[in-house]
Amino acid sequence: MRDPESLYRLLPGDDEVPRGLPLVAGLTGFSDAGGAVSQVSAYLLDELEHRDLAVFDNDELLDWRARRPVIVFDETRITEFRMPSLALRLAADELGAPFLLLTGYEPDFHWEAFVAAVRSLIDRFEVSATTWIHAIPMPVPHTRPIGVTVSGSREDLIEALSIWRPRTQAPGNAMHLLEHRLHGSGHPVTGFVLLVPHYLADTEFPSAAVTALESLTAATGLLFPTDRLREEGREFLAKIDDQVEGNTELARLVGTLEERHDSYMEDNPLRSPLTDEDGELPSADSIAAELENFLAVRRATDDDREL
């Protein structure tokens, strides 16, 4: 394995960073249902004061041909070349409390070295605890609060917040590997996986970002501004409700998901809210068909507005 510290560049002033701060992390990549992680990352960088501490090397970690940078072309010339960024930052919450923030893309390469690099930064800044967020699509209704699955070493958070505790196999990401390594070393670590309605997984769902921020607050005590996201969430849900009312199949789907969700939450905590009466998950084909119907209605509604 290559030298982990060669994967990032420390910026001047790192010796002025207070030691013992919490670390908040969220990387975009394999799955980001409802755009939860990308929304939270952009929102925190827009709303909070921050500065870069360590910037990771794109050429070492990115597959450029798989994830192309964005250019801005203005008639005859390239006016902007938007490079992706993966960085550790010093930020301050709404009340000025400092914390460390790791955001950007999930590395395509050198996962073990990347995890070792993050751990070296955790050691360097004597991080008190690490909390990260992730979001996956699940057959749950948008009319109910977004649930979370909690992993890691915080048993209090697991008991209080984790509504689904499966024993299963699933594709992992780089942050799963980091959590696994940190947990094994005794470092306090918590992962929040948001369970986002599968028919909204490919849209930016503001309520998912709000739930992510609330989860981070529960784990760290940090306070984040959420007014704008909450207002956007209310407007988004109102549009979804309008579209559900106009689509019999989608309304039936949401009603079925509500019944399963409520039955699980109220009467049978041992059965997953994601399964049908026989304990089976909806098939990939049925989920795809439901999503296709939903998106078709959404596109038609958008076209009508433009006319």
NUFI-170014 format. One record per residue (C-alpha): x, y, z; residue number from 1; residue in three letters. Coordinates in steps of 0.05 Angstrom, whole numbers. Example, Ala and Ser with C-alpha at 12.3 -4.5 7.8 and 13.67 -1.06 7.14 Angstrom:
BEGIN
{u 246 | v -90 | w 156 | num 1 | residu ALA}
{u 273 | v -21 | w 143 | num 2 | residu SER}
This chain:
BEGIN
{u 0 | v 0 | w 0 | num 1 | residu MET}
{u 26 | v 69 | w -18 | num 2 | residu ARG}
{u 41 | v 121 | w 35 | num 3 | residu ASP}
{u -29 | v 145 | w 57 | num 4 | residu PRO}
{u -5 | v 215 | w 73 | num 5 | residu GLU}
{u 16 | v 224 | w 1 | num 6 | residu SER}
{u -57 | v 224 | w -20 | num 7 | residu LEU}
{u -71 | v 292 | w 10 | num 8 | residu TYR}
{u -40 | v 361 | w 17 | num 9 | residu ARG}
{u -43 | v 398 | w 83 | num 10 | residu LEU}
{u -55 | v 472 | w 78 | num 11 | residu LEU}
{u -21 | v 524 | w 122 | num 12 | residu PRO}
{u -52 | v 536 | w 190 | num 13 | residu GLY}
{u -69 | v 465 | w 208 | num 14 | residu ASP}
{u -30 | v 473 | w 273 | num 15 | residu ASP}
{u -81 | v 526 | w 294 | num 16 | residu GLU}
{u -140 | v 478 | w 291 | num 17 | residu VAL}
{u -168 | v 460 | w 360 | num 18 | residu PRO}
{u -157 | v 387 | w 378 | num 19 | residu ARG}
{u -213 | v 341 | w 400 | num 20 | residu GLY}
{u -267 | v 364 | w 351 | num 21 | residu LEU}
{u -320 | v 318 | w 322 | num 22 | residu PRO}
{u -315 | v 297 | w 249 | num 23 | residu LEU}
{u -376 | v 298 | w 204 | num 24 | residu VAL}
{u -370 | v 263 | w 137 | num 25 | residu ALA}
{u -410 | v 248 | w 74 | num 26 | residu GLY}
{u -384 | v 225 | w 6 | num 27 | residu LEU}
{u -423 | v 222 | w -59 | num 28 | residu THR}
{u -413 | v 163 | w -105 | num 29 | residu GLY}
{u -445 | v 95 | w -109 | num 30 | residu PHE}
{u -512 | v 113 | w -79 | num 31 | residu SER}
{u -542 | v 178 | w -55 | num 32 | residu ASP}
{u -617 | v 168 | w -54 | num 33 | residu ALA}
{u -656 | v 233 | w -55 | num 34 | residu GLY}
{u -591 | v 270 | w -64 | num 35 | residu GLY}
{u -587 | v 271 | w 12 | num 36 | residu ALA}
{u -511 | v 272 | w 19 | num 37 | residu VAL}
{u -499 | v 319 | w -39 | num 38 | residu SER}
{u -552 | v 367 | w -13 | num 39 | residu GLN}
{u -524 | v 367 | w 58 | num 40 | residu VAL}
{u -453 | v 377 | w 33 | num 41 | residu SER}
{u -472 | v 436 | w -12 | num 42 | residu ALA}
{u -518 | v 465 | w 41 | num 43 | residu TYR}
{u -466 | v 464 | w 96 | num 44 | residu LEU}
{u -413 | v 494 | w 51 | num 45 | residu LEU}
{u -461 | v 549 | w 30 | num 46 | residu ASP}
{u -489 | v 565 | w 99 | num 47 | residu GLU}
{u -430 | v 556 | w 146 | num 48 | residu LEU}
{u -362 | v 588 | w 153 | num 49 | residu GLU}
{u -307 | v 540 | w 134 | num 50 | residu HIS}
{u -236 | v 533 | w 108 | num 51 | residu ARG}
{u -197 | v 476 | w 77 | num 52 | residu ASP}
{u -148 | v 437 | w 120 | num 53 | residu LEU}
{u -129 | v 379 | w 74 | num 54 | residu ALA}
{u -144 | v 370 | w 0 | num 55 | residu VAL}
{u -140 | v 300 | w -31 | num 56 | residu PHE}
{u -106 | v 286 | w -97 | num 57 | residu ASP}
{u -157 | v 277 | w -153 | num 58 | residu ASN}
{u -107 | v 243 | w -200 | num 59 | residu ASP}
{u -94 | v 188 | w -149 | num 60 | residu GLU}
{u -166 | v 176 | w -128 | num 61 | residu LEU}
{u -211 | v 190 | w -187 | num 62 | residu LEU}
{u -228 | v 151 | w -250 | num 63 | residu ASP}
{u -233 | v 211 | w -296 | num 64 | residu TRP}
{u -265 | v 172 | w -354 | num 65 | residu ARG}
{u -320 | v 146 | w -309 | num 66 | residu ALA}
{u -335 | v 213 | w -275 | num 67 | residu ARG}
{u -321 | v 269 | w -323 | num 68 | residu ARG}
{u -311 | v 340 | w -296 | num 69 | residu PRO}
{u -361 | v 393 | w -319 | num 70 | residu VAL}
{u -341 | v 448 | w -367 | num 71 | residu ILE}
{u -378 | v 512 | w -384 | num 72 | residu VAL}
{u -374 | v 528 | w -458 | num 73 | residu PHE}
{u -393 | v 598 | w -482 | num 74 | residu ASP}
{u -401 | v 600 | w -557 | num 75 | residu GLU}
{u -328 | v 597 | w -576 | num 76 | residu THR}
{u -288 | v 582 | w -513 | num 77 | residu ARG}
{u -286 | v 544 | w -448 | num 78 | residu ILE}
{u -301 | v 594 | w -393 | num 79 | residu THR}
{u -299 | v 546 | w -334 | num 80 | residu GLU}
{u -271 | v 477 | w -318 | num 81 | residu PHE}
{u -304 | v 452 | w -253 | num 82 | residu ARG}
{u -256 | v 406 | w -218 | num 83 | residu MET}
{u -285 | v 358 | w -166 | num 84 | residu PRO}
{u -260 | v 365 | w -95 | num 85 | residu SER}
{u -250 | v 318 | w -36 | num 86 | residu LEU}
{u -227 | v 356 | w 25 | num 87 | residu ALA}
{u -225 | v 359 | w 101 | num 88 | residu LEU}
{u -249 | v 427 | w 126 | num 89 | residu ARG}
{u -254 | v 465 | w 191 | num 90 | residu LEU}
{u -325 | v 491 | w 198 | num 91 | residu ALA}
{u -369 | v 523 | w 251 | num 92 | residu ALA}
{u -442 | v 507 | w 264 | num 93 | residu ASP}
{u -499 | v 557 | w 272 | num 94 | residu GLU}
{u -476 | v 577 | w 342 | num 95 | residu LEU}
{u -402 | v 579 | w 323 | num 96 | residu GLY}
{u -382 | v 512 | w 351 | num 97 | residu ALA}
{u -323 | v 485 | w 310 | num 98 | residu PRO}
{u -322 | v 416 | w 277 | num 99 | residu PHE}
{u -286 | v 380 | w 221 | num 100 | residu LEU}
{u -323 | v 366 | w 156 | num 101 | residu LEU}
{u -302 | v 314 | w 104 | num 102 | residu LEU}
{u -341 | v 321 | w 39 | num 103 | residu THR}
{u -332 | v 307 | w -35 | num 104 | residu GLY}
{u -331 | v 246 | w -80 | num 105 | residu TYR}
{u -322 | v 174 | w -59 | num 106 | residu GLU}
{u -253 | v 151 | w -85 | num 107 | residu PRO}
{u -251 | v 104 | w -144 | num 108 | residu ASP}
{u -182 | v 78 | w -126 | num 109 | residu PHE}
{u -137 | v 64 | w -66 | num 110 | residu HIS}
{u -192 | v 53 | w -14 | num 111 | residu TRP}
{u -146 | v 23 | w 38 | num 112 | residu GLU}
{u -96 | v 80 | w 29 | num 113 | residu ALA}
{u -153 | v 131 | w 31 | num 114 | residu PHE}
{u -181 | v 102 | w 96 | num 115 | residu VAL}
{u -111 | v 102 | w 126 | num 116 | residu ALA}
{u -103 | v 174 | w 104 | num 117 | residu ALA}
{u -168 | v 195 | w 137 | num 118 | residu VAL}
{u -147 | v 158 | w 200 | num 119 | residu ARG}
{u -81 | v 195 | w 200 | num 120 | residu SER}
{u -120 | v 260 | w 198 | num 121 | residu LEU}
{u -165 | v 236 | w 254 | num 122 | residu ILE}
{u -103 | v 221 | w 295 | num 123 | residu ASP}
{u -70 | v 287 | w 276 | num 124 | residu ARG}
{u -129 | v 329 | w 299 | num 125 | residu PHE}
{u -147 | v 282 | w 356 | num 126 | residu GLU}
{u -218 | v 275 | w 331 | num 127 | residu VAL}
{u -267 | v 260 | w 388 | num 128 | residu SER}
{u -317 | v 220 | w 346 | num 129 | residu ALA}
{u -335 | v 208 | w 273 | num 130 | residu THR}
{u -405 | v 212 | w 245 | num 131 | residu THR}
{u -424 | v 200 | w 172 | num 132 | residu TRP}
{u -487 | v 198 | w 130 | num 133 | residu ILE}
{u -510 | v 156 | w 72 | num 134 | residu HIS}
{u -578 | v 146 | w 36 | num 135 | residu ALA}
{u -608 | v 86 | w 0 | num 136 | residu ILE}
{u -674 | v 76 | w -36 | num 137 | residu PRO}
{u -727 | v 35 | w 0 | num 138 | residu MET}
{u -801 | v 20 | w -12 | num 139 | residu PRO}
{u -827 | v 67 | w 41 | num 140 | residu VAL}
{u -879 | v 123 | w 33 | num 141 | residu PRO}
{u -861 | v 197 | w 28 | num 142 | residu HIS}
{u -920 | v 212 | w 74 | num 143 | residu THR}
{u -884 | v 185 | w 135 | num 144 | residu ARG}
{u -820 | v 211 | w 169 | num 145 | residu PRO}
{u -756 | v 186 | w 137 | num 146 | residu ILE}
{u -728 | v 130 | w 178 | num 147 | residu GLY}
{u -655 | v 113 | w 190 | num 148 | residu VAL}
{u -612 | v 52 | w 203 | num 149 | residu THR}
{u -557 | v 68 | w 252 | num 150 | residu VAL}
{u -491 | v 31 | w 256 | num 151 | residu SER}
{u -427 | v 38 | w 295 | num 152 | residu GLY}
{u -409 | v 43 | w 368 | num 153 | residu SER}
{u -463 | v 90 | w 395 | num 154 | residu ARG}
{u -513 | v 41 | w 426 | num 155 | residu GLU}
{u -555 | v 99 | w 452 | num 156 | residu ASP}
{u -567 | v 125 | w 382 | num 157 | residu LEU}
{u -579 | v 55 | w 355 | num 158 | residu ILE}
{u -632 | v 42 | w 408 | num 159 | residu GLU}
{u -665 | v 110 | w 400 | num 160 | residu ALA}
{u -664 | v 120 | w 325 | num 161 | residu LEU}
{u -651 | v 56 | w 285 | num 162 | residu SER}
{u -719 | v 33 | w 259 | num 163 | residu ILE}
{u -692 | v -22 | w 213 | num 164 | residu TRP}
{u -637 | v -70 | w 235 | num 165 | residu ARG}
{u -628 | v -121 | w 180 | num 166 | residu PRO}
{u -579 | v -179 | w 177 | num 167 | residu ARG}
{u -561 | v -177 | w 104 | num 168 | residu THR}
{u -507 | v -169 | w 51 | num 169 | residu GLN}
{u -503 | v -105 | w 11 | num 170 | residu ALA}
{u -453 | v -67 | w -32 | num 171 | residu PRO}
{u -405 | v -28 | w 11 | num 172 | residu GLY}
{u -373 | v 40 | w 0 | num 173 | residu ASN}
{u -310 | v 74 | w 23 | num 174 | residu ALA}
{u -343 | v 102 | w 86 | num 175 | residu MET}
{u -366 | v 33 | w 106 | num 176 | residu HIS}
{u -294 | v 11 | w 104 | num 177 | residu LEU}
{u -273 | v 72 | w 145 | num 178 | residu LEU}
{u -327 | v 57 | w 197 | num 179 | residu GLU}
{u -306 | v -15 | w 201 | num 180 | residu HIS}
{u -233 | v 3 | w 212 | num 181 | residu ARG}
{u -250 | v 58 | w 263 | num 182 | residu LEU}
{u -297 | v 13 | w 302 | num 183 | residu HIS}
{u -244 | v -41 | w 304 | num 184 | residu GLY}
{u -194 | v 7 | w 333 | num 185 | residu SER}
{u -242 | v 32 | w 387 | num 186 | residu GLY}
{u -253 | v 102 | w 357 | num 187 | residu HIS}
{u -325 | v 126 | w 369 | num 188 | residu PRO}
{u -361 | v 123 | w 302 | num 189 | residu VAL}
{u -433 | v 127 | w 279 | num 190 | residu THR}
{u -463 | v 116 | w 210 | num 191 | residu GLY}
{u -533 | v 139 | w 191 | num 192 | residu PHE}
{u -566 | v 107 | w 130 | num 193 | residu VAL}
{u -628 | v 144 | w 109 | num 194 | residu LEU}
{u -685 | v 102 | w 81 | num 195 | residu LEU}
{u -711 | v 145 | w 23 | num 196 | residu VAL}
{u -775 | v 129 | w -16 | num 197 | residu PRO}
{u -752 | v 89 | w -76 | num 198 | residu HIS}
{u -796 | v 129 | w -124 | num 199 | residu TYR}
{u -760 | v 193 | w -103 | num 200 | residu LEU}
{u -690 | v 165 | w -103 | num 201 | residu ALA}
{u -669 | v 199 | w -168 | num 202 | residu ASP}
{u -694 | v 268 | w -148 | num 203 | residu THR}
{u -668 | v 319 | w -99 | num 204 | residu GLU}
{u -712 | v 306 | w -38 | num 205 | residu PHE}
{u -701 | v 363 | w 12 | num 206 | residu PRO}
{u -734 | v 325 | w 69 | num 207 | residu SER}
{u -679 | v 273 | w 64 | num 208 | residu ALA}
{u -627 | v 327 | w 74 | num 209 | residu ALA}
{u -665 | v 353 | w 135 | num 210 | residu VAL}
{u -667 | v 284 | w 166 | num 211 | residu THR}
{u -592 | v 276 | w 153 | num 212 | residu ALA}
{u -578 | v 342 | w 189 | num 213 | residu LEU}
{u -623 | v 322 | w 247 | num 214 | residu GLU}
{u -585 | v 256 | w 252 | num 215 | residu SER}
{u -519 | v 292 | w 254 | num 216 | residu LEU}
{u -545 | v 338 | w 309 | num 217 | residu THR}
{u -568 | v 277 | w 349 | num 218 | residu ALA}
{u -499 | v 247 | w 346 | num 219 | residu ALA}
{u -456 | v 309 | w 354 | num 220 | residu THR}
{u -497 | v 363 | w 388 | num 221 | residu GLY}
{u -480 | v 411 | w 331 | num 222 | residu LEU}
{u -535 | v 457 | w 307 | num 223 | residu LEU}
{u -547 | v 468 | w 233 | num 224 | residu PHE}
{u -592 | v 518 | w 198 | num 225 | residu PRO}
{u -649 | v 481 | w 164 | num 226 | residu THR}
{u -703 | v 533 | w 151 | num 227 | residu ASP}
{u -690 | v 537 | w 76 | num 228 | residu ARG}
{u -688 | v 462 | w 67 | num 229 | residu LEU}
{u -751 | v 453 | w 108 | num 230 | residu ARG}
{u -788 | v 503 | w 65 | num 231 | residu GLU}
{u -763 | v 470 | w 1 | num 232 | residu GLU}
{u -785 | v 404 | w 30 | num 233 | residu GLY}
{u -856 | v 428 | w 43 | num 234 | residu ARG}
{u -861 | v 455 | w -28 | num 235 | residu GLU}
{u -833 | v 390 | w -57 | num 236 | residu PHE}
{u -881 | v 346 | w -18 | num 237 | residu LEU}
{u -940 | v 389 | w -38 | num 238 | residu ALA}
{u -922 | v 377 | w -111 | num 239 | residu LYS}
{u -913 | v 302 | w -100 | num 240 | residu ILE}
{u -981 | v 299 | w -65 | num 241 | residu ASP}
{u -1013 | v 334 | w -124 | num 242 | residu ASP}
{u -983 | v 284 | w -172 | num 243 | residu GLN}
{u -1003 | v 225 | w -129 | num 244 | residu VAL}
{u -1075 | v 249 | w -128 | num 245 | residu GLU}
{u -1075 | v 250 | w -203 | num 246 | residu GLY}
{u -1046 | v 180 | w -212 | num 247 | residu ASN}
{u -1088 | v 121 | w -189 | num 248 | residu THR}
{u -1031 | v 70 | w -192 | num 249 | residu GLU}
{u -983 | v 114 | w -154 | num 250 | residu LEU}
{u -1036 | v 130 | w -102 | num 251 | residu ALA}
{u -1048 | v 55 | w -93 | num 252 | residu ARG}
{u -973 | v 44 | w -85 | num 253 | residu LEU}
{u -966 | v 99 | w -32 | num 254 | residu VAL}
{u -1027 | v 72 | w 5 | num 255 | residu GLY}
{u -997 | v 2 | w 7 | num 256 | residu THR}
{u -931 | v 28 | w 31 | num 257 | residu LEU}
{u -966 | v 68 | w 86 | num 258 | residu GLU}
{u -1003 | v 6 | w 110 | num 259 | residu GLU}
{u -938 | v -35 | w 114 | num 260 | residu ARG}
{u -901 | v 22 | w 148 | num 261 | residu HIS}
{u -955 | v 35 | w 200 | num 262 | residu ASP}
{u -964 | v -39 | w 215 | num 263 | residu SER}
{u -890 | v -47 | w 227 | num 264 | residu TYR}
{u -882 | v 15 | w 269 | num 265 | residu MET}
{u -943 | v 3 | w 313 | num 266 | residu GLU}
{u -955 | v -72 | w 318 | num 267 | residu ASP}
{u -896 | v -115 | w 298 | num 268 | residu ASN}
{u -826 | v -87 | w 310 | num 269 | residu PRO}
{u -794 | v -152 | w 288 | num 270 | residu LEU}
{u -819 | v -148 | w 216 | num 271 | residu ARG}
{u -788 | v -100 | w 167 | num 272 | residu SER}
{u -834 | v -44 | w 141 | num 273 | residu PRO}
{u -804 | v -56 | w 72 | num 274 | residu LEU}
{u -835 | v -124 | w 59 | num 275 | residu THR}
{u -903 | v -149 | w 36 | num 276 | residu ASP}
{u -950 | v -196 | w 73 | num 277 | residu GLU}
{u -905 | v -255 | w 56 | num 278 | residu ASP}
{u -843 | v -220 | w 80 | num 279 | residu GLY}
{u -817 | v -208 | w 9 | num 280 | residu GLU}
{u -787 | v -144 | w -19 | num 281 | residu LEU}
{u -821 | v -116 | w -82 | num 282 | residu PRO}
{u -786 | v -141 | w -144 | num 283 | residu SER}
{u -737 | v -97 | w -182 | num 284 | residu ALA}
{u -784 | v -98 | w -242 | num 285 | residu ASP}
{u -844 | v -74 | w -201 | num 286 | residu SER}
{u -803 | v -18 | w -169 | num 287 | residu ILE}
{u -776 | v 3 | w -237 | num 288 | residu ALA}
{u -847 | v 4 | w -266 | num 289 | residu ALA}
{u -873 | v 46 | w -208 | num 290 | residu GLU}
{u -816 | v 95 | w -214 | num 291 | residu LEU}
{u -825 | v 100 | w -290 | num 292 | residu GLU}
{u -899 | v 116 | w -281 | num 293 | residu ASN}
{u -883 | v 168 | w -229 | num 294 | residu PHE}
{u -830 | v 202 | w -271 | num 295 | residu LEU}
{u -876 | v 202 | w -332 | num 296 | residu ALA}
{u -929 | v 239 | w -293 | num 297 | residu VAL}
{u -877 | v 288 | w -267 | num 298 | residu ARG}
{u -850 | v 302 | w -337 | num 299 | residu ARG}
{u -920 | v 313 | w -364 | num 300 | residu ALA}
{u -936 | v 361 | w -307 | num 301 | residu THR}
{u -871 | v 400 | w -319 | num 302 | residu ASP}
{u -887 | v 404 | w -394 | num 303 | residu ASP}
{u -956 | v 431 | w -379 | num 304 | residu ASP}
{u -927 | v 485 | w -334 | num 305 | residu ARG}
{u -879 | v 507 | w -388 | num 306 | residu GLU}
{u -937 | v 513 | w -437 | num 307 | residu LEU}
